[in-house]
Amino acid sequence: MPSVSTRRPPRPRESSPPSLTIRNVVVAGHRTSVRLEPVMWEALRDIARSREMPVNDLVTEIDRDRGAPSLTAAIRVYIVGFYREAAGIGAIDPVGVPLPM
């Protein structure tokens, strides 16, 4: 006798996660791939433009000063810190801990 499956219908997703975009960057002369959300890539380009430097140079600087375990995490922490400081909220250290104002 065949068994009848009583599978539940899949839950509707509230929102799908944003897709990640993979881009190659050159860090200290070495090419590597970084996966970030499109809005993070846009923010990184905006920051590099405001500092009048190429994105690769900015990423090299982030990599050199990072305390985060991965380059992708270090870039995200840097972007958040940049905008927190611009908003007057205060900076965060390289591992993401708020610094006293």
DOBA-611624 format. One record per residue: z, y, x of N, C-alpha, C in turn. Coordinates in pm, 1 decimal. Layout:
<pts>
<pt><n_up>Z</n_up><n_north>Y</n_north><n_east>X</n_east><ca_up>Z</ca_up><ca_north>Y</ca_north><ca_east>X</ca_east><c_up>Z</c_up><c_north>Y</c_north><c_east>X</c_east></pt>
...
</pts>
This chain:
<pts>
<pt><n_up>0.0</n_up><n_north>-116.6</n_north><n_east>83.9</n_east><ca_up>0.0</ca_up><ca_north>0.0</ca_north><ca_east>0.0</ca_east><c_up>0.0</c_up><c_north>124.2</c_north><c_east>89.3</c_east></pt>
<pt><n_up>-92.9</n_up><n_north>218.0</n_north><n_east>65.8</n_east><ca_up>-99.5</ca_up><ca_north>337.2</ca_north><ca_east>150.4</ca_east><c_up>19.1</c_up><c_north>428.4</c_north><c_east>124.4</c_east></pt>
<pt><n_up>63.5</n_up><n_north>491.1</n_north><n_east>231.3</n_east><ca_up>174.7</ca_up><ca_north>585.1</ca_north><ca_east>215.5</ca_east><c_up>120.4</c_up><c_north>722.0</c_north><c_east>175.3</c_east></pt>
<pt><n_up>198.1</n_up><n_north>791.2</n_north><n_east>98.0</n_east><ca_up>159.7</ca_up><ca_north>923.4</ca_north><ca_east>52.6</ca_east><c_up>233.1</c_up><c_north>1025.9</c_north><c_east>138.9</c_east></pt>
<pt><n_up>156.7</n_up><n_north>1113.1</n_north><n_east>197.7</n_east><ca_up>215.3</ca_up><ca_north>1215.7</ca_north><ca_east>283.3</ca_east><c_up>266.6</c_up><c_north>1329.6</c_north><c_east>196.9</c_east></pt>
<pt><n_up>386.8</n_up><n_north>1371.2</n_north><n_east>227.0</n_east><ca_up>445.1</ca_up><ca_north>1483.5</ca_north><ca_east>153.2</ca_east><c_up>458.1</c_up><c_north>1603.6</c_north><c_east>246.6</c_east></pt>
<pt><n_up>350.4</n_up><n_north>1629.5</n_north><n_east>319.6</n_east><ca_up>351.4</ca_up><ca_north>1744.2</ca_north><ca_east>412.3</ca_east><c_up>360.8</c_up><c_north>1874.2</c_north><c_east>335.4</c_east></pt>
<pt><n_up>439.2</n_up><n_north>1962.5</n_north><n_east>390.2</n_east><ca_up>448.9</ca_up><ca_north>2095.9</ca_north><ca_east>331.8</ca_east><c_up>325.3</c_up><c_north>2177.2</c_north><c_east>370.8</c_east></pt>
<pt><n_up>284.7</n_up><n_north>2265.2</n_north><n_east>282.8</n_east><ca_up>174.2</ca_up><ca_north>2353.4</ca_north><ca_east>322.4</ca_east><c_up>221.7</c_up><c_north>2446.1</c_north><c_east>433.7</c_east></pt>
<pt><n_up>132.6</n_up><n_north>2486.4</n_north><n_east>523.1</n_east><ca_up>174.9</ca_up><ca_north>2574.3</ca_north><ca_east>631.8</ca_east><c_up>225.5</c_up><c_north>2707.0</c_north><c_east>578.1</c_east></pt>
<pt><n_up>327.0</n_up><n_north>2759.5</n_north><n_east>646.7</n_east><ca_up>381.6</ca_up><ca_north>2889.6</ca_north><ca_east>608.5</ca_east><c_up>281.7</c_up><c_north>2998.8</c_north><c_east>643.6</c_east></pt>
<pt><n_up>268.2</n_up><n_north>3094.9</n_north><n_east>555.7</n_east><ca_up>181.8</ca_up><ca_north>3206.8</ca_north><ca_east>594.0</ca_east><c_up>250.3</c_up><c_north>3287.5</c_north><c_east>703.4</c_east></pt>
<pt><n_up>174.1</n_up><n_north>3325.3</n_north><n_east>800.6</n_east><ca_up>229.5</ca_up><ca_north>3405.0</ca_north><ca_east>909.6</ca_east><c_up>246.0</c_up><c_north>3547.6</c_north><c_east>863.2</c_east></pt>
<pt><n_up>359.3</n_up><n_north>3605.6</n_north><n_east>903.4</n_east><ca_up>382.8</ca_up><ca_north>3745.2</ca_north><ca_east>866.8</ca_east><c_up>283.9</c_up><c_north>3834.9</c_north><c_east>939.8</c_east></pt>
<pt><n_up>265.1</n_up><n_north>3810.6</n_north><n_east>1065.4</n_east><ca_up>160.5</ca_up><ca_north>3879.4</ca_north><ca_east>1141.2</ca_east><c_up>132.8</c_up><c_north>3796.2</c_north><c_east>1264.3</c_east></pt>
<pt><n_up>8.5</n_up><n_north>3788.0</n_north><n_east>1299.4</n_east><ca_up>-24.2</ca_up><ca_north>3709.5</ca_north><ca_east>1417.0</ca_east><c_up>4.9</c_up><c_north>3792.9</c_north><c_east>1541.2</c_east></pt>
<pt><n_up>46.2</n_up><n_north>3726.4</n_north><n_east>1648.1</n_east><ca_up>77.3</ca_up><ca_north>3800.9</ca_north><ca_east>1769.7</ca_east><c_up>-49.0</c_up><c_north>3866.1</c_north><c_east>1824.7</c_east></pt>
<pt><n_up>-33.8</n_up><n_north>3981.3</n_north><n_east>1888.6</n_east><ca_up>-152.6</ca_up><ca_north>4046.2</ca_north><ca_east>1943.8</ca_east><c_up>-213.5</c_up><c_north>3959.0</c_north><c_east>2052.2</c_east></pt>
<pt><n_up>-343.4</n_up><n_north>3961.3</n_north><n_east>2059.5</n_east><ca_up>-408.8</ca_up><ca_north>3879.0</ca_north><ca_east>2160.5</ca_east><c_up>-389.0</c_up><c_north>3941.7</c_north><c_east>2297.7</c_east></pt>
<pt><n_up>-381.9</n_up><n_north>3857.2</n_north><n_east>2396.4</n_east><ca_up>-367.1</ca_up><ca_north>3903.5</ca_north><ca_east>2534.3</ca_east><c_up>-505.0</c_up><c_north>3915.2</c_north><c_east>2596.9</c_east></pt>
<pt><n_up>-520.5</n_up><n_north>4014.3</n_north><n_east>2680.2</n_east><ca_up>-645.2</ca_up><ca_north>4034.9</ca_north><ca_east>2751.5</ca_east><c_up>-619.7</c_up><c_north>4007.8</c_north><c_east>2898.7</c_east></pt>
<pt><n_up>-705.8</n_up><n_north>3926.2</n_north><n_east>2957.4</n_east><ca_up>-692.6</ca_up><ca_north>3893.6</ca_north><ca_east>3099.2</ca_east><c_up>-786.3</c_up><c_north>3984.7</c_north><c_east>3177.6</c_east></pt>
<pt><n_up>-731.2</n_up><n_north>4049.6</n_north><n_east>3278.3</n_east><ca_up>-811.4</ca_up><ca_north>4135.2</ca_north><ca_east>3365.5</ca_east><c_up>-777.4</c_up><c_north>4103.2</c_north><c_east>3510.3</c_east></pt>
<pt><n_up>-875.6</n_up><n_north>4117.5</n_north><n_east>3595.8</n_east><ca_up>-852.8</ca_up><ca_north>4102.5</ca_north><ca_east>3738.9</ca_east><c_up>-811.8</c_up><c_north>4236.2</c_north><c_east>3796.9</c_east></pt>
<pt><n_up>-710.4</n_up><n_north>4234.1</n_north><n_east>3879.8</n_east><ca_up>-667.6</ca_up><ca_north>4352.8</ca_north><ca_east>3952.8</ca_east><c_up>-655.8</c_up><c_north>4315.6</c_north><c_east>4100.2</c_east></pt>
<pt><n_up>-664.2</n_up><n_north>4415.5</n_north><n_east>4183.6</n_east><ca_up>-648.1</ca_up><ca_north>4393.6</ca_north><ca_east>4327.1</ca_east><c_up>-512.7</c_up><c_north>4451.1</c_north><c_east>4365.9</c_east></pt>
<pt><n_up>-425.7</n_up><n_north>4362.5</n_north><n_east>4413.4</n_east><ca_up>-290.1</ca_up><ca_north>4400.7</ca_north><ca_east>4452.1</ca_east><c_up>-278.5</c_up><c_north>4382.2</c_north><c_east>4602.8</c_east></pt>
<pt><n_up>-260.1</n_up><n_north>4493.4</n_north><n_east>4671.9</n_east><ca_up>-246.9</ca_up><ca_north>4490.6</ca_north><ca_east>4818.4</ca_east><c_up>-362.8</c_up><c_north>4413.4</c_north><c_east>4882.5</c_east></pt>
<pt><n_up>-483.1</n_up><n_north>4436.1</n_north><n_east>4830.0</n_east><ca_up>-601.8</ca_up><ca_north>4372.6</ca_north><ca_east>4886.6</ca_east><c_up>-631.1</c_up><c_north>4232.2</c_north><c_east>4836.7</c_east></pt>
<pt><n_up>-548.6</n_up><n_north>4178.3</n_north><n_east>4750.0</n_east><ca_up>-568.1</ca_up><ca_north>4042.3</ca_north><ca_east>4698.2</ca_east><c_up>-596.9</c_up><c_north>4047.9</c_north><c_east>4548.8</c_east></pt>
<pt><n_up>-702.4</n_up><n_north>3979.3</n_north><n_east>4506.6</n_east><ca_up>-738.7</ca_up><ca_north>3977.5</ca_north><ca_east>4365.1</ca_east><c_up>-650.8</c_up><c_north>3878.8</c_north><c_east>4289.6</c_east></pt>
<pt><n_up>-602.5</n_up><n_north>3922.7</n_north><n_east>4174.1</n_east><ca_up>-520.0</ca_up><ca_north>3836.6</ca_north><ca_east>4089.2</ca_east><c_up>-550.0</c_up><c_north>3868.8</c_north><c_east>3943.4</c_east></pt>
<pt><n_up>-517.4</n_up><n_north>3777.4</n_north><n_east>3854.8</n_east><ca_up>-538.6</ca_up><ca_north>3797.4</ca_north><ca_east>3711.9</ca_east><c_up>-407.5</c_up><c_north>3833.7</c_north><c_east>3645.3</c_east></pt>
<pt><n_up>-415.6</n_up><n_north>3926.2</n_north><n_east>3550.2</n_east><ca_up>-297.8</ca_up><ca_north>3969.7</ca_north><ca_east>3475.9</ca_east><c_up>-332.0</c_up><c_north>3964.2</c_north><c_east>3327.7</c_east></pt>
<pt><n_up>-240.3</n_up><n_north>3907.4</n_north><n_east>3247.9</n_east><ca_up>-258.2</ca_up><ca_north>3900.3</ca_north><ca_east>3102.2</ca_east><c_up>-163.0</c_up><c_north>3997.4</c_north><c_east>3035.3</c_east></pt>
<pt><n_up>-220.0</n_up><n_north>4093.9</n_north><n_east>2964.3</n_east><ca_up>-141.4</ca_up><ca_north>4192.9</ca_north><ca_east>2890.9</ca_east><c_up>-206.1</c_up><c_north>4219.4</c_north><c_east>2755.2</c_east></pt>
<pt><n_up>-128.4</n_up><n_north>4271.2</n_north><n_east>2664.1</n_east><ca_up>-180.9</ca_up><ca_north>4314.1</ca_north><ca_east>2535.8</ca_east><c_up>-272.4</c_up><c_north>4434.7</c_north><c_east>2559.5</c_east></pt>
<pt><n_up>-374.8</n_up><n_north>4451.1</n_north><n_east>2475.2</n_east><ca_up>-465.5</ca_up><ca_north>4565.5</ca_north><ca_east>2493.4</ca_east><c_up>-392.8</c_up><c_north>4699.9</c_north><c_east>2498.7</c_east></pt>
<pt><n_up>-289.6</n_up><n_north>4717.5</n_north><n_east>2418.1</n_east><ca_up>-216.4</ca_up><ca_north>4844.7</ca_north><ca_east>2419.9</ca_east><c_up>-146.0</c_up><c_north>4865.7</c_north><c_east>2553.8</c_east></pt>
<pt><n_up>-103.5</n_up><n_north>4758.9</n_north><n_east>2618.7</n_east><ca_up>-40.7</ca_up><ca_north>4771.5</ca_north><ca_east>2751.0</ca_east><c_up>-144.2</c_up><c_north>4810.1</c_north><c_east>2856.2</c_east></pt>
<pt><n_up>-264.9</n_up><n_north>4751.8</n_north><n_east>2847.0</n_east><ca_up>-371.6</ca_up><ca_north>4791.3</ca_north><ca_east>2939.4</ca_east><c_up>-404.6</c_up><c_north>4938.9</c_north><c_east>2921.9</c_east></pt>
<pt><n_up>-410.6</n_up><n_north>4982.9</n_north><n_east>2796.8</n_east><ca_up>-439.2</ca_up><ca_north>5123.0</ca_north><ca_east>2768.5</ca_east><c_up>-330.2</c_up><c_north>5213.8</c_north><c_east>2826.6</c_east></pt>
<pt><n_up>-205.1</n_up><n_north>5175.2</n_north><n_east>2807.8</n_east><ca_up>-93.5</ca_up><ca_north>5253.7</ca_north><ca_east>2861.9</ca_east><c_up>-99.0</c_up><c_north>5257.4</c_north><c_east>3014.5</c_east></pt>
<pt><n_up>-130.6</n_up><n_north>5145.0</n_north><n_east>3077.1</n_east><ca_up>-139.0</ca_up><ca_north>5138.9</ca_north><ca_east>3223.0</ca_east><c_up>-249.4</c_up><c_north>5231.9</c_north><c_east>3273.4</c_east></pt>
<pt><n_up>-365.2</n_up><n_north>5230.9</n_north><n_east>3206.3</n_east><ca_up>-474.2</ca_up><ca_north>5321.3</ca_north><ca_east>3244.3</ca_east><c_up>-432.7</c_up><c_north>5467.7</c_north><c_east>3226.0</c_east></pt>
<pt><n_up>-363.6</n_up><n_north>5497.1</n_north><n_east>3114.7</n_east><ca_up>-318.6</ca_up><ca_north>5634.6</ca_north><ca_east>3090.2</ca_east><c_up>-221.5</c_up><c_north>5681.5</c_north><c_east>3198.4</c_east></pt>
<pt><n_up>-129.7</n_up><n_north>5594.1</n_north><n_east>3236.5</n_east><ca_up>-31.9</ca_up><ca_north>5629.6</ca_north><ca_east>3340.2</ca_east><c_up>-103.1</c_up><c_north>5653.1</c_north><c_east>3472.9</c_east></pt>
<pt><n_up>-195.2</n_up><n_north>5562.9</n_north><n_east>3507.9</n_east><ca_up>-270.3</ca_up><ca_north>5578.8</ca_north><ca_east>3633.3</ca_east><c_up>-349.2</c_up><c_north>5710.1</c_north><c_east>3632.2</c_east></pt>
<pt><n_up>-410.6</n_up><n_north>5741.1</n_north><n_east>3519.1</n_east><ca_up>-486.9</ca_up><ca_north>5865.3</ca_north><ca_east>3507.2</ca_east><c_up>-394.3</c_up><c_north>5986.1</c_north><c_east>3523.6</c_east></pt>
<pt><n_up>-276.2</n_up><n_north>5980.3</n_north><n_east>3459.9</n_east><ca_up>-183.1</ca_up><ca_north>6093.9</ca_north><ca_east>3470.5</ca_east><c_up>-131.6</c_up><c_north>6111.3</c_north><c_east>3613.0</c_east></pt>
<pt><n_up>-126.5</n_up><n_north>6002.8</n_north><n_east>3687.9</n_east><ca_up>-81.9</ca_up><ca_north>6009.7</ca_north><ca_east>3827.8</ca_east><c_up>-198.5</c_up><c_north>6027.1</c_north><c_east>3924.3</c_east></pt>
<pt><n_up>-319.8</n_up><n_north>6039.1</n_north><n_east>3866.9</n_east><ca_up>-441.9</ca_up><ca_north>6058.6</ca_north><ca_east>3945.2</ca_east><c_up>-459.3</c_up><c_north>5952.3</c_north><c_east>4052.9</c_east></pt>
<pt><n_up>-449.4</n_up><n_north>5824.8</n_north><n_east>4007.8</n_east><ca_up>-466.8</ca_up><ca_north>5713.2</ca_north><ca_east>4099.2</ca_east><c_up>-536.5</c_up><c_north>5598.9</c_north><c_east>4027.2</c_east></pt>
<pt><n_up>-606.0</n_up><n_north>5512.9</n_north><n_east>4100.3</n_east><ca_up>-668.5</ca_up><ca_north>5396.5</ca_north><ca_east>4037.8</ca_east><c_up>-562.7</c_up><c_north>5298.6</c_north><c_east>3985.7</c_east></pt>
<pt><n_up>-599.0</n_up><n_north>5224.9</n_north><n_east>3882.4</n_east><ca_up>-507.5</ca_up><ca_north>5125.1</ca_north><ca_east>3825.2</ca_east><c_up>-464.2</c_up><c_north>5025.1</c_north><c_east>3932.5</c_east></pt>
<pt><n_up>-557.1</n_up><n_north>4982.0</n_north><n_east>4018.5</n_east><ca_up>-521.0</ca_up><ca_north>4885.5</ca_north><ca_east>4122.7</ca_east><c_up>-411.5</c_up><c_north>4939.5</c_north><c_east>4215.0</c_east></pt>
<pt><n_up>-418.0</n_up><n_north>5068.0</n_north><n_east>4248.1</n_east><ca_up>-314.2</ca_up><ca_north>5127.3</ca_north><ca_east>4333.8</ca_east><c_up>-179.8</c_up><c_north>5132.3</c_north><c_east>4260.8</c_east></pt>
<pt><n_up>-184.0</n_up><n_north>5165.2</n_north><n_east>4131.6</n_east><ca_up>-60.2</ca_up><ca_north>5168.4</ca_north><ca_east>4053.0</ca_east><c_up>0.9</c_up><c_north>5029.1</c_north><c_east>4044.3</c_east></pt>
<pt><n_up>-82.3</n_up><n_north>4928.6</n_north><n_east>4019.2</n_east><ca_up>-31.1</ca_up><ca_north>4791.0</ca_north><ca_east>4009.6</ca_east><c_up>23.2</c_up><c_north>4745.0</c_north><c_east>4145.0</c_east></pt>
<pt><n_up>-40.5</n_up><n_north>4785.9</n_north><n_east>4253.1</n_east><ca_up>11.0</ca_up><ca_north>4752.1</ca_north><ca_east>4387.0</ca_east><c_up>149.3</c_up><c_north>4813.6</c_north><c_east>4407.1</c_east></pt>
<pt><n_up>166.1</n_up><n_north>4938.1</n_north><n_east>4363.4</n_east><ca_up>296.5</ca_up><ca_north>5004.6</ca_north><ca_east>4373.1</ca_east><c_up>401.9</c_up><c_north>4932.9</c_north><c_east>4287.4</c_east></pt>
<pt><n_up>363.5</n_up><n_north>4896.4</n_north><n_east>4166.1</n_east><ca_up>455.5</ca_up><ca_north>4824.1</ca_north><ca_east>4077.0</ca_east><c_up>495.6</c_up><c_north>4691.9</c_north><c_east>4140.2</c_east></pt>
<pt><n_up>398.2</n_up><n_north>4620.7</n_north><n_east>4196.6</n_east><ca_up>425.4</ca_up><ca_north>4491.0</ca_north><ca_east>4259.0</ca_east><c_up>519.4</c_up><c_north>4506.8</c_north><c_east>4377.7</c_east></pt>
<pt><n_up>497.6</n_up><n_north>4608.7</n_north><n_east>4457.7</n_east><ca_up>580.9</ca_up><ca_north>4631.7</ca_north><ca_east>4576.8</ca_east><c_up>726.2</c_up><c_north>4659.0</c_north><c_east>4539.5</c_east></pt>
<pt><n_up>746.4</n_up><n_north>4731.8</n_north><n_east>4429.8</n_east><ca_up>881.3</ca_up><ca_north>4772.9</ca_north><ca_east>4390.4</ca_east><c_up>945.1</c_up><c_north>4683.7</c_north><c_east>4284.7</c_east></pt>
<pt><n_up>879.1</n_up><n_north>4578.1</n_north><n_east>4245.4</n_east><ca_up>927.1</ca_up><ca_north>4501.1</ca_north><ca_east>4130.5</ca_east><c_up>1053.4</c_up><c_north>4422.2</c_north><c_east>4158.1</c_east></pt>
<pt><n_up>1132.5</n_up><n_north>4410.2</n_north><n_east>4050.7</n_east><ca_up>1249.9</ca_up><ca_north>4324.9</ca_north><ca_east>4052.7</ca_east><c_up>1232.2</c_up><c_north>4213.5</c_north><c_east>3951.3</c_east></pt>
<pt><n_up>1129.5</n_up><n_north>4225.6</n_north><n_east>3868.4</n_east><ca_up>1100.8</ca_up><ca_north>4124.8</ca_north><ca_east>3765.6</ca_east><c_up>1040.0</c_up><c_north>4001.9</c_north><c_east>3831.9</c_east></pt>
<pt><n_up>1056.6</n_up><n_north>3885.8</n_north><n_east>3768.4</n_east><ca_up>1009.1</ca_up><ca_north>3761.5</ca_north><ca_east>3828.8</ca_east><c_up>857.5</c_up><c_north>3747.2</c_north><c_east>3834.3</c_east></pt>
<pt><n_up>784.4</n_up><n_north>3818.9</n_north><n_east>3749.7</n_east><ca_up>638.8</ca_up><ca_north>3808.2</ca_north><ca_east>3751.1</ca_east><c_up>577.4</c_up><c_north>3947.4</c_north><c_east>3751.0</c_east></pt>
<pt><n_up>453.6</n_up><n_north>3954.2</n_north><n_east>3797.1</n_east><ca_up>383.6</ca_up><ca_north>4081.9</ca_north><ca_east>3799.3</ca_east><c_up>364.1</c_up><c_north>4135.1</c_north><c_east>3657.7</c_east></pt>
<pt><n_up>328.5</n_up><n_north>4047.9</n_north><n_east>3565.1</n_east><ca_up>308.9</ca_up><ca_north>4090.1</ca_north><ca_east>3425.7</ca_east><c_up>436.8</c_up><c_north>4151.3</c_north><c_east>3369.2</c_east></pt>
<pt><n_up>549.5</n_up><n_north>4086.9</n_north><n_east>3392.3</n_east><ca_up>677.1</ca_up><ca_north>4140.1</ca_north><ca_east>3344.4</ca_east><c_up>707.4</c_up><c_north>4273.8</c_north><c_east>3411.7</c_east></pt>
<pt><n_up>680.5</n_up><n_north>4283.4</n_north><n_east>3540.4</n_east><ca_up>706.0</ca_up><ca_north>4408.2</ca_north><ca_east>3613.3</ca_east><c_up>620.7</c_up><c_north>4522.0</c_north><c_east>3558.2</c_east></pt>
<pt><n_up>496.4</n_up><n_north>4492.9</n_north><n_east>3522.1</n_east><ca_up>409.3</ca_up><ca_north>4596.6</ca_north><ca_east>3465.2</ca_east><c_up>464.3</c_up><c_north>4642.5</c_north><c_east>3331.0</c_east></pt>
<pt><n_up>506.1</n_up><n_north>4548.5</n_north><n_east>3246.8</n_east><ca_up>562.3</ca_up><ca_north>4586.3</ca_north><ca_east>3116.2</ca_east><c_up>688.6</c_up><c_north>4671.3</c_north><c_east>3132.5</c_east></pt>
<pt><n_up>776.6</n_up><n_north>4630.5</n_north><n_east>3223.4</n_east><ca_up>900.6</ca_up><ca_north>4706.4</ca_north><ca_east>3248.3</ca_east><c_up>866.3</c_up><c_north>4846.3</c_north><c_east>3299.0</c_east></pt>
<pt><n_up>768.6</n_up><n_north>4856.0</n_north><n_east>3386.9</n_east><ca_up>727.4</ca_up><ca_north>4986.2</ca_north><ca_east>3439.8</ca_east><c_up>676.3</c_up><c_north>5076.3</c_north><c_east>3327.7</c_east></pt>
<pt><n_up>590.0</n_up><n_north>5021.7</n_north><n_east>3241.5</n_east><ca_up>533.4</ca_up><ca_north>5100.4</ca_north><ca_east>3131.7</ca_east><c_up>644.0</c_up><c_north>5150.3</c_north><c_east>3038.8</c_east></pt>
<pt><n_up>735.1</n_up><n_north>5062.2</n_north><n_east>3001.7</n_east><ca_up>845.8</ca_up><ca_north>5103.1</ca_north><ca_east>2914.5</ca_east><c_up>929.1</c_up><c_north>5210.2</c_north><c_east>2982.6</c_east></pt>
<pt><n_up>959.9</n_up><n_north>5191.5</n_north><n_east>3110.3</n_east><ca_up>1038.4</ca_up><ca_north>5289.7</ca_north><ca_east>3184.5</ca_east><c_up>969.0</c_up><c_north>5424.1</c_north><c_east>3192.6</c_east></pt>
<pt><n_up>837.6</n_up><n_north>5422.4</n_north><n_east>3213.5</n_east><ca_up>761.0</ca_up><ca_north>5547.1</ca_north><ca_east>3221.3</ca_east><c_up>772.7</c_up><c_north>5626.0</c_north><c_east>3091.5</c_east></pt>
<pt><n_up>753.7</n_up><n_north>5557.1</n_north><n_east>2979.2</n_east><ca_up>757.9</ca_up><ca_north>5626.1</ca_north><ca_east>2850.5</ca_east><c_up>900.3</c_up><c_north>5662.3</c_north><c_east>2807.9</c_east></pt>
<pt><n_up>998.9</n_up><n_north>5582.2</n_north><n_east>2847.5</n_east><ca_up>1138.7</ca_up><ca_north>5619.0</ca_north><ca_east>2819.8</ca_east><c_up>1174.1</c_up><c_north>5747.6</c_north><c_east>2893.6</c_east></pt>
<pt><n_up>1133.6</n_up><n_north>5753.4</n_north><n_east>3018.7</n_east><ca_up>1162.6</ca_up><ca_north>5873.0</ca_north><ca_east>3098.1</ca_east><c_up>1089.0</c_up><c_north>5994.5</c_north><c_east>3040.6</c_east></pt>
<pt><n_up>964.9</n_up><n_north>5975.6</n_north><n_east>2999.4</n_east><ca_up>887.7</ca_up><ca_north>6085.4</ca_north><ca_east>2939.8</ca_east><c_up>950.8</c_up><c_north>6133.3</c_north><c_east>2809.3</c_east></pt>
<pt><n_up>1015.0</n_up><n_north>6041.4</n_north><n_east>2736.5</n_east><ca_up>1079.3</ca_up><ca_north>6076.5</ca_north><ca_east>2609.7</ca_east><c_up>1219.8</c_up><c_north>6132.2</c_north><c_east>2630.5</c_east></pt>
<pt><n_up>1265.7</n_up><n_north>6133.6</n_north><n_east>2755.5</n_east><ca_up>1399.1</ca_up><ca_north>6185.6</ca_north><ca_east>2783.7</ca_east><c_up>1510.2</c_up><c_north>6087.3</c_north><c_east>2750.9</c_east></pt>
<pt><n_up>1474.1</n_up><n_north>5962.1</n_north><n_east>2734.5</n_east><ca_up>1573.3</ca_up><ca_north>5859.6</ca_north><ca_east>2700.5</ca_east><c_up>1642.1</c_up><c_north>5808.2</c_north><c_east>2825.8</c_east></pt>
<pt><n_up>1574.4</n_up><n_north>5813.6</n_north><n_east>2935.9</n_east><ca_up>1630.5</ca_up><ca_north>5764.7</ca_north><ca_east>3061.1</ca_east><c_up>1549.8</c_up><c_north>5649.7</c_north><c_east>3114.6</c_east></pt>
<pt><n_up>1553.8</n_up><n_north>5635.0</n_north><n_east>3242.6</n_east><ca_up>1475.9</ca_up><ca_north>5532.1</ca_north><ca_east>3309.9</ca_east><c_up>1548.3</c_up><c_north>5397.7</c_north><c_east>3303.1</c_east></pt>
<pt><n_up>1473.6</n_up><n_north>5293.7</n_north><n_east>3341.6</n_east><ca_up>1532.3</ca_up><ca_north>5160.4</ca_north><ca_east>3355.6</ca_east><c_up>1502.2</c_up><c_north>5111.5</c_north><c_east>3495.7</c_east></pt>
<pt><n_up>1589.1</n_up><n_north>5027.8</n_north><n_east>3548.5</n_east><ca_up>1565.0</ca_up><ca_north>4976.8</ca_north><ca_east>3682.7</ca_east><c_up>1456.4</c_up><c_north>4869.9</c_north><c_east>3678.7</c_east></pt>
<pt><n_up>1408.6</n_up><n_north>4823.5</n_north><n_east>3793.5</n_east><ca_up>1297.3</ca_up><ca_north>4730.6</ca_north><ca_east>3795.7</ca_east><c_up>1317.2</c_up><c_north>4599.3</c_north><c_east>3719.6</c_east></pt>
<pt><n_up>1440.8</n_up><n_north>4560.2</n_north><n_east>3691.4</n_east><ca_up>1462.4</ca_up><ca_north>4437.9</ca_north><ca_east>3614.6</ca_east><c_up>1488.4</c_up><c_north>4467.0</c_north><c_east>3468.3</c_east></pt>
<pt><n_up>1475.9</n_up><n_north>4592.8</n_north><n_east>3428.7</n_east><ca_up>1484.8</ca_up><ca_north>4626.4</ca_north><ca_east>3287.3</ca_east><c_up>1620.5</c_up><c_north>4672.4</c_north><c_east>3238.2</c_east></pt>
<pt><n_up>1714.5</n_up><n_north>4697.8</n_north><n_east>3327.4</n_east><ca_up>1847.6</ca_up><ca_north>4742.0</ca_north><ca_east>3286.9</ca_east><c_up>1848.9</c_up><c_north>4894.7</c_north><c_east>3279.9</c_east></pt>
<pt><n_up>1894.6</n_up><n_north>4953.0</n_north><n_east>3168.6</n_east><ca_up>1899.1</ca_up><ca_north>5099.9</ca_north><ca_east>3160.3</ca_east><c_up>1985.1</c_up><c_north>5158.3</c_north><c_east>3270.8</c_east></pt>
<pt><n_up>1936.1</n_up><n_north>5266.2</n_north><n_east>3329.6</n_east><ca_up>2011.4</ca_up><ca_north>5336.5</ca_north><ca_east>3433.0</ca_east><c_up>2087.6</c_up><c_north>5451.2</c_north><c_east>3368.9</c_east></pt>
<pt><n_up>2206.2</n_up><n_north>5483.8</n_north><n_east>3421.9</n_east><ca_up>2282.4</ca_up><ca_north>5595.7</ca_north><ca_east>3365.3</ca_east><c_up>2204.7</c_up><c_north>5724.9</c_north><c_east>3381.6</c_east></pt>
<pt><n_up>2221.2</n_up><n_north>5813.9</n_north><n_east>3281.6</n_east><ca_up>2148.8</ca_up><ca_north>5941.5</ca_north><ca_east>3287.5</ca_east><c_up>2229.7</c_up><c_north>6044.9</c_north><c_east>3361.7</c_east></pt>
</pts>
